[in-house]
Amino acid sequence: MEILYFHQYFSTPEGAGGLRSYEMAKALIQRGHKVTMVCSATSLGKTGLTGEFKKGRRAGYVDGIKVIELELPYSNYDSIYKRSITFLRFSLRSLKIALTEKYDLIFTTSTPLTVGLPGIAAAFFRRKPFVFEVRDLWPELPREMGVIKDPFVLKAMDILEWLSYHSARKCIGLSPGIVEGIKRRGIDAANVEMIPNGCDLDIFTPYDTEEYLPDNISENDFVAIFSGAHGLANGLTAVLDAAAILLKRQRTDIKIIFIGDGKLKPALKQRAEEEGLTNCLFMDPVPKRQLAALQRGAHVGLMALANVPAFYYGTSPNKFFDYIASGLPVLNNYPGWLAGMIDEHKCGLAVPPSDSQAFADALEYMAKHREELGEMGKNSRRLAEQEFSRSILADRFVKWLEGATVK
């Protein structure tokens, strides 16, 4: 069948964005389906297209995927207003594609929530089977974080969420909390499947000999790495608090590397400079294979989020799956399904939220108990291979979409 796939932040391994849509699209093609990916230009992603934009778009084939890239630049540094306008523009231009292109099934993946609009239109006007993938619960998350307070905007988002779920023939949630959130809106459990983010085992592997670390890291240092967005949701001020505690304890050998970008990154860097947090190093986003080399030189991967209850079961962060694929133990600072998994599989440590003292204690413990840390790393890789291999999850994904065409 021919699948029209909408993901605003689509990226290939040449970019610094998540690879879920790239890998799922390739899996569909390997099963004999055709995929047209509709996306837009972003600061972190690379679509693989290099030609000039003509009338605001360019198209071509990338690894068998037909890619239509819309010229709608997006950055995490943009204001909420500017980002909202970009989301709406992408959805409106996507509507035209959904109403005119030839395809058998339409698939859209959030965020943003507005990407559900072309799916709703295709289901209503063209009677096309629509599958909606939910990566974050909106408007629950922005409401709990206090990012969006306007009651009219929240109500509009609430309506759009309901319409997206009820227009879709099937839904996919990336975490247990997301699946429960979809079902709470009246969707039959038989039409909701949890397919979490997965592990790219061929990219993030502990067995490769290539390692890379910044020059100011010595071979005797204990290296903790955080890779991902530096925004309000990520709660990185708590990690800087832990770094300050470690310096007071004179643990200058424990280094924390922050890789990524986001609206709060300048403020985080400024605080580190002002407080003399020489144990914190900041790096720009890097392509996935370079990130894998960095993680092979580290000792632990850091999971940090703001203490917002909706995060506990309502997220499926790429970084966690990259860490365990790399054979890294994980230090996690919020409760929920990932913390439970870390405890169950003994692949790291979980500490209470907003407890920088406990976070610093955990880093010291890991630095001291290297043999135990090595066992945690082996458990991480085993978990990645047995439960979160991209090939296993892609097979479930393809079958779920194929099932959506059967009434």
C-alpha positions as CSV (number, residue, x, y, z in Angstrom):
1,M,0.0,0.0,0.0
2,E,1.0,3.6,-0.3
3,I,1.3,5.5,3.0
4,L,1.3,9.2,3.4
5,Y,3.4,9.9,6.5
6,F,3.5,13.3,8.3
7,H,6.2,14.1,10.8
8,Q,7.2,17.7,11.1
9,Y,10.6,16.9,12.7
10,F,11.7,14.0,10.4
11,S,15.4,13.4,10.3
12,T,17.9,10.9,8.9
13,P,21.0,9.7,10.9
14,E,22.9,12.7,9.4
15,G,21.0,15.0,11.7
16,A,20.7,15.2,15.5
17,G,17.0,14.5,15.8
18,G,15.3,11.2,16.6
19,L,15.3,8.4,14.1
20,R,12.0,6.7,14.8
21,S,10.2,7.9,11.7
22,Y,13.2,7.3,9.4
23,E,13.5,3.7,10.7
24,M,9.7,3.0,10.6
25,A,9.5,4.3,7.1
26,K,12.3,2.1,6.0
27,A,10.7,-0.9,7.7
28,L,7.5,-0.2,5.7
29,I,9.4,-0.1,2.5
30,Q,11.2,-3.3,3.3
31,R,7.7,-5.0,3.7
32,G,6.8,-3.8,0.2
33,H,4.9,-0.6,1.0
34,K,5.6,2.8,-0.5
35,V,6.1,5.8,1.8
36,T,5.8,9.5,1.2
37,M,7.2,11.5,4.2
38,V,6.0,15.1,4.6
39,C,8.1,17.2,7.0
40,S,9.7,20.6,7.4
41,A,13.1,22.1,7.9
42,T,14.3,22.1,11.5
43,S,17.5,23.2,13.3
44,L,18.4,19.7,14.4
45,G,17.1,17.4,11.7
46,K,18.5,16.6,8.3
47,T,16.1,15.2,5.7
48,G,18.8,14.1,3.3
49,L,17.5,16.5,0.6
50,T,20.0,19.0,-0.8
51,G,18.3,20.7,-3.7
52,E,16.9,24.2,-3.7
53,F,13.4,25.0,-2.4
54,K,10.9,25.9,-5.1
55,K,7.7,27.6,-4.1
56,G,8.5,26.7,-0.5
57,R,9.1,23.0,-0.9
58,R,11.5,20.4,-2.3
59,A,11.2,16.7,-2.9
60,G,13.2,13.6,-3.6
61,Y,14.0,10.1,-2.5
62,V,16.1,9.3,0.5
63,D,16.9,5.7,1.2
64,G,13.8,4.6,-0.7
65,I,11.6,7.2,1.1
66,K,9.9,9.8,-1.0
67,V,10.4,13.0,1.1
68,I,8.5,16.2,0.7
69,E,10.2,18.9,2.8
70,L,8.3,22.2,3.4
71,E,10.3,25.4,3.9
72,L,9.1,26.2,7.4
73,P,12.2,26.7,9.5
74,Y,11.8,25.8,13.2
75,S,14.0,26.3,16.2
76,N,13.6,25.6,20.0
77,Y,14.8,29.2,20.5
78,D,11.6,30.5,18.8
79,S,8.9,32.1,21.0
80,I,5.8,30.1,21.8
81,Y,3.9,32.4,19.4
82,K,6.3,31.9,16.6
83,R,6.4,28.1,17.1
84,S,2.6,28.0,17.2
85,I,2.4,29.9,13.9
86,T,5.0,27.4,12.3
87,F,2.9,24.5,13.6
88,L,-0.3,25.9,12.0
89,R,1.4,26.7,8.7
90,F,2.8,23.2,8.5
91,S,-0.6,21.7,9.2
92,L,-2.4,23.9,6.7
93,R,0.0,23.1,4.0
94,S,-0.2,19.4,4.9
95,L,-4.0,19.6,4.6
96,K,-3.6,20.3,0.9
97,I,-1.3,17.4,0.4
98,A,-3.6,15.1,2.3
99,L,-6.6,16.1,0.2
100,T,-4.8,15.8,-3.2
101,E,-2.1,13.1,-3.0
102,K,-2.7,9.5,-4.0
103,Y,-2.4,7.1,-1.1
104,D,-4.1,4.2,0.8
105,L,-3.4,5.2,4.4
106,I,-2.5,8.4,6.2
107,F,-0.3,8.3,9.2
108,T,0.6,11.3,11.4
109,T,2.9,11.5,14.4
110,S,2.8,14.3,17.1
111,T,4.2,16.6,18.4
112,P,2.8,19.1,17.6
113,L,-0.8,18.2,18.1
114,T,-1.8,20.2,15.1
115,V,-0.2,17.5,12.9
116,G,-3.5,15.6,13.4
117,L,-5.4,18.0,11.2
118,P,-4.4,16.4,7.8
119,G,-5.4,13.0,9.2
120,I,-8.8,14.3,10.4
121,A,-9.4,15.9,7.0
122,A,-8.4,12.7,5.1
123,A,-10.6,10.5,7.2
124,F,-13.6,12.9,6.9
125,F,-13.4,14.1,3.3
126,R,-11.7,11.1,1.6
127,R,-12.7,8.3,3.9
128,K,-9.0,7.2,4.1
129,P,-7.9,5.0,7.0
130,F,-6.0,7.2,9.5
131,V,-3.5,6.1,12.2
132,F,-2.5,8.7,14.8
133,E,0.7,8.3,16.8
134,V,0.9,10.2,20.1
135,R,4.4,11.1,21.4
136,D,3.2,13.5,24.2
137,L,-0.1,14.1,25.8
138,W,-1.4,17.5,24.8
139,P,-2.9,19.6,26.3
140,E,-2.2,17.8,29.6
141,L,1.6,18.4,29.6
142,P,1.6,22.1,28.8
143,R,-1.3,22.6,31.2
144,E,0.6,20.9,34.1
145,M,3.8,22.8,33.2
146,G,2.0,26.1,33.1
147,V,3.4,26.8,29.6
148,I,0.0,27.5,28.2
149,K,-2.5,29.2,30.4
150,D,-5.1,30.7,28.0
151,P,-8.3,28.8,28.6
152,F,-9.5,29.3,25.0
153,V,-6.2,27.8,23.6
154,L,-6.4,24.9,26.0
155,K,-10.0,24.2,25.1
156,A,-9.1,24.3,21.4
157,M,-6.3,21.9,21.9
158,D,-8.6,19.7,24.0
159,I,-11.1,19.6,21.1
160,L,-8.3,18.9,18.5
161,E,-7.0,16.0,20.7
162,W,-10.5,14.5,20.9
163,L,-11.0,14.8,17.1
164,S,-7.6,13.4,16.3
165,Y,-8.2,10.3,18.4
166,H,-11.8,9.7,17.3
167,S,-11.1,10.3,13.6
168,A,-8.3,7.7,13.6
169,R,-9.0,4.1,12.9
170,K,-6.1,3.1,15.2
171,C,-3.8,5.0,17.6
172,I,-0.3,4.4,18.8
173,G,1.0,5.6,22.2
174,L,4.7,5.7,23.0
175,S,4.4,5.1,26.8
176,P,1.9,3.5,29.2
177,G,0.7,6.9,30.4
178,I,0.0,8.0,26.8
179,V,-1.9,4.8,26.0
180,E,-4.1,5.3,29.1
181,G,-4.6,9.0,28.2
182,I,-5.9,8.0,24.8
183,K,-8.2,5.4,26.3
184,R,-9.5,8.0,28.7
185,R,-10.8,10.0,25.8
186,G,-13.2,7.1,24.9
187,I,-11.0,5.1,22.5
188,D,-11.5,1.3,22.6
189,A,-8.4,-0.4,24.0
190,A,-8.4,-2.8,21.0
191,N,-7.6,0.2,18.8
192,V,-4.7,1.5,20.9
193,E,-1.2,0.0,20.8
194,M,1.9,0.9,22.8
195,I,5.0,1.0,20.6
196,P,7.7,2.9,22.5
197,N,10.8,4.5,21.1
198,G,13.4,1.9,20.3
199,C,17.1,1.2,20.2
200,D,19.3,1.7,17.1
201,L,21.6,-1.2,17.9
202,D,23.8,-0.8,14.9
203,I,24.5,2.8,15.6
204,F,24.7,2.9,19.4
205,T,26.8,-0.1,20.2
206,P,29.3,-0.6,23.0
207,Y,31.4,-2.9,20.9
208,D,32.7,-0.4,18.4
209,T,36.2,0.8,19.0
210,E,35.6,4.4,18.0
211,E,35.3,6.6,21.1
212,Y,35.4,10.4,21.4
213,L,35.5,12.8,24.3
214,P,36.4,16.5,24.5
215,D,40.1,17.4,25.1
216,N,39.4,18.7,28.6
217,I,38.3,15.3,29.8
218,S,41.1,13.2,31.2
219,E,41.2,9.4,31.1
220,N,40.9,9.3,34.9
221,D,37.6,11.3,34.9
222,F,34.2,9.7,35.5
223,V,32.0,11.0,32.7
224,A,28.2,11.4,32.9
225,I,26.5,12.5,29.7
226,F,23.1,14.2,29.0
227,S,22.0,14.3,25.4
228,G,18.8,16.1,24.4
229,A,16.8,19.3,24.6
230,H,17.8,22.0,27.1
231,G,14.3,23.3,27.7
232,L,12.0,24.0,30.6
233,A,10.7,20.3,30.6
234,N,14.2,18.9,31.1
235,G,14.8,20.2,34.5
236,L,18.5,20.7,34.0
237,T,18.9,23.2,36.8
238,A,18.7,20.3,39.2
239,V,21.6,18.6,37.4
240,L,23.6,21.9,37.8
241,D,22.7,21.9,41.5
242,A,24.2,18.4,41.7
243,A,27.3,19.5,39.9
244,A,27.7,22.4,42.5
245,I,27.4,19.8,45.3
246,L,30.0,17.6,43.8
247,L,32.5,20.5,43.5
248,K,31.9,21.4,47.2
249,R,32.9,17.8,47.9
250,Q,36.0,18.3,45.8
251,R,34.9,15.7,43.3
252,T,36.4,17.5,40.3
253,D,37.0,14.1,38.6
254,I,33.2,13.7,38.0
255,K,32.4,15.5,34.8
256,I,29.0,16.2,33.3
257,I,28.7,16.7,29.5
258,F,25.5,18.4,28.2
259,I,25.0,17.7,24.5
260,G,22.1,19.4,22.7
261,D,20.3,22.7,22.4
262,G,17.3,24.5,23.6
263,K,15.9,27.8,24.9
264,L,17.4,27.4,28.3
265,K,20.9,26.5,27.2
266,P,22.4,30.0,27.2
267,A,21.1,30.5,30.8
268,L,22.5,27.1,31.9
269,K,25.9,27.9,30.4
270,Q,25.9,31.4,32.0
271,R,25.1,29.9,35.4
272,A,27.9,27.3,35.1
273,E,30.4,30.1,34.2
274,E,29.3,32.4,37.0
275,E,29.4,29.7,39.6
276,G,32.7,28.2,38.3
277,L,31.1,24.8,37.6
278,T,34.2,23.6,35.8
279,N,32.8,20.0,36.0
280,C,30.1,20.9,33.5
281,L,30.8,21.0,29.7
282,F,28.4,22.1,27.0
283,M,28.5,20.8,23.5
284,D,26.4,21.6,20.4
285,P,24.1,18.9,19.0
286,V,25.9,16.2,16.9
287,P,24.9,13.6,14.3
288,K,23.8,10.3,15.7
289,R,27.0,8.4,14.9
290,Q,29.2,11.0,16.6
291,L,26.8,10.9,19.6
292,A,27.3,7.2,19.7
293,A,31.1,7.7,19.8
294,L,30.7,10.2,22.7
295,Q,28.5,7.8,24.6
296,R,31.1,5.0,24.2
297,G,33.6,7.2,26.1
298,A,31.1,7.9,28.9
299,H,30.3,6.0,32.1
300,V,26.7,6.8,32.7
301,G,23.7,8.4,30.8
302,L,21.6,11.0,32.6
303,M,17.8,11.1,32.5
304,A,16.5,14.4,33.9
305,L,13.0,16.0,33.7
306,A,11.2,18.6,35.6
307,N,9.1,17.2,38.5
308,V,5.8,17.2,36.6
309,P,3.6,14.1,37.4
310,A,2.4,13.9,33.8
311,F,6.0,13.0,32.8
312,Y,6.2,10.0,35.0
313,Y,4.4,7.7,32.6
314,G,3.7,10.0,29.7
315,T,7.1,10.2,28.0
316,S,9.3,7.9,25.9
317,P,12.6,9.8,25.6
318,N,14.9,9.0,22.8
319,K,17.9,9.5,25.0
320,F,17.0,6.6,27.3
321,F,17.0,4.1,24.5
322,D,20.2,5.5,23.0
323,Y,21.9,5.1,26.4
324,I,20.9,1.5,26.9
325,A,21.8,0.6,23.4
326,S,25.2,2.1,24.1
327,G,25.5,-0.2,27.1
328,L,25.4,2.8,29.5
329,P,24.0,2.6,33.0
330,V,21.3,5.2,33.5
331,L,20.8,7.7,36.3
332,N,17.2,8.8,36.4
333,N,15.7,11.6,38.5
334,Y,12.0,11.1,38.2
335,P,9.6,8.2,39.0
336,G,7.5,6.3,36.6
337,W,7.8,3.5,34.1
338,L,11.4,4.2,33.1
339,A,12.5,4.3,36.8
340,G,10.6,1.0,37.3
341,M,12.4,-0.5,34.4
342,I,15.8,0.6,35.6
343,D,15.2,-0.9,39.0
344,E,13.7,-4.2,37.6
345,H,16.5,-4.8,35.1
346,K,19.3,-3.4,37.4
347,C,20.6,-1.1,34.6
348,G,21.2,2.0,36.6
349,L,19.9,4.0,39.6
350,A,16.7,6.0,40.1
351,V,16.6,8.9,42.6
352,P,13.7,11.0,43.9
353,P,12.7,14.1,41.8
354,S,14.1,17.5,42.7
355,D,16.6,15.9,45.0
356,S,20.0,17.2,43.8
357,Q,21.7,15.8,46.9
358,A,20.6,12.3,46.0
359,F,21.6,12.9,42.4
360,A,25.1,13.9,43.4
361,D,25.3,10.9,45.9
362,A,24.3,8.5,43.1
363,L,27.1,9.9,40.8
364,E,29.6,9.4,43.5
365,Y,28.4,5.9,44.2
366,M,28.7,5.0,40.5
367,A,32.1,6.5,40.3
368,K,33.3,4.4,43.2
369,H,31.7,1.1,42.3
370,R,33.0,0.6,38.7
371,E,32.6,-3.2,38.8
372,E,28.9,-2.9,39.6
373,L,28.6,-0.2,37.0
374,G,30.0,-2.5,34.4
375,E,27.3,-5.1,35.2
376,M,24.6,-2.3,35.0
377,G,25.9,-1.5,31.5
378,K,25.7,-5.1,30.4
379,N,22.1,-5.2,31.7
380,S,21.3,-2.1,29.8
381,R,22.5,-3.5,26.5
382,R,20.7,-6.8,27.2
383,L,17.4,-4.9,27.8
384,A,18.0,-2.9,24.6
385,E,18.5,-6.1,22.5
386,Q,15.7,-8.2,24.1
387,E,12.9,-5.6,24.4
388,F,13.6,-2.5,22.5
389,S,15.4,-3.5,19.3
390,R,14.2,-1.2,16.5
391,S,13.6,-4.3,14.2
392,I,11.2,-5.9,16.8
393,L,9.3,-2.7,17.3
394,A,9.2,-1.9,13.6
395,D,7.6,-5.3,12.9
396,R,4.8,-4.5,15.4
397,F,4.5,-1.0,13.8
398,V,4.1,-2.4,10.3
399,K,1.5,-5.0,11.3
400,W,-0.4,-2.3,13.2
401,L,-0.6,-0.1,10.2
402,E,-1.5,-3.0,7.9
403,G,-4.3,-3.9,10.3
404,A,-5.7,-0.4,10.1
405,T,-6.7,-1.0,6.5
406,V,-9.1,-3.8,7.5
407,K,-12.4,-2.7,8.9
